[in-house]
Amino acid sequence: MATALTNESAARTNGNGAENETPKKKNRTFLVILIVLVGGGTFFGVSKYINGQHHETTDDAQIDADISPVIPRISGYVTDVRVKDNQLVKKGDTLVILDNRSEMIALEQAEAALKSAQSNLGVAHASTTASRANIVTFQANTQTADAQIEAAKVTLRRATRDYDRYAILLKENSVTLQQFEQMEAAKLTAEKQLRVLEDQKNAANRQVAAATSQTAATAEQVNVANASIQQKMADVDNAKLNLSYTAILAPEDGLVSKVNVQVGQLVQIGQSLFSIVMDHAPWVVANFKETQLARMKMGQKVTVHVDAYPNHDFEAKVASFSPATGARFALLPPDNASGNFVRVVQRLPVKIEFDDKDQLTKQLRPGMNVDVDVHIDQQ
């Protein structure tokens, strides 16, 4: 009986001891967890604060690059498509060929018109040469007429003196009337001959004036023919240019995207056939909050993390800042004067350029999401 009481008393004693030790262990574990959480939170907060003093970050950023639409400069039917989606092309590669028969005919017509204009120029030169030769001939006729007039004047003076002398002799009855009449006839003949020669000289002068006018006119025809040739040459160049447009070439190196043109399709001037993503260095457009821009400057070092390559750090730098916020360039920009004003933190696009030495940038594609970390204390 005494032994049973002793055992029961020991059991009670052990039970109370276990009951006292369990709360102590629970309180100690909770305290450790609390200390760890507080320490971890403090470390995280302090590290974020320190990092925030030297960095500005955003995940509102994407890769961007030059994208050029392929647009025909003339209308025509497609005869051949030489590229496919995602194909790499070089500058000058032929992408699409249009039917060029109408442009070939236009070029032949322009060349024929040019030859006709050149022939007209030859005719005008020949006419000018002939007119100048006529001037020389008519001037020679004028000089001949002058010599003949001088001779006629000499003959007239002699006939006049003979007439006057015979008139005196007739009064003295030293000559017969018949002889006097012969002298009178000779004088009249000399006078008429002089008038004829003077008329011929005047006619020759008029011919010289007419030939001179004709030469001036033909010279103008030469100028007109030269102008016509210049115009026809421009028409030929324009026809050749339109013919060259029937072969649509790649403007730059890049990748072809969204080829939506088929053989036999009629394309119009200005119609977008597909696009070429330029094979140039891509860049990042990061939309920072306006409250983050105070210490950001061009040239500051940037670390970029691309979602497609999470384990790679891309080195870059701040290149430029947009002249306006993204909201200003929206299709329907906000109008704070409408009476429904709500103050919203705006974002400003910032252009960030990659380091050219990183070859992995060639694998980046426009539209990829990235995280941007600007080192505001480095430049």
MOVEN-V674923 format. One record per helix or strand of 2 or more residues. SS is the DSSP state (2 for helix, 1 for strand). FROM is the first residue (numbers start at 1). TO is the last residue. If there is no record, write none. Layout:
SS|FROM|TO / SS|FROM|TO
//
This chain:
2|2|54 / 1|55|64 / 1|67|71 / 1|76|81 / 1|88|89 / 1|94|98 / 2|101|171 / 2|177|244 / 1|247|249 / 1|254|257 / 1|266|267 / 1|272|278 / 1|283|289 / 2|290|292 / 1|301|306 / 1|309|321 / 2|326|329 / 2|336|338 / 1|347|354 / 2|359|363 / 1|369|375
//
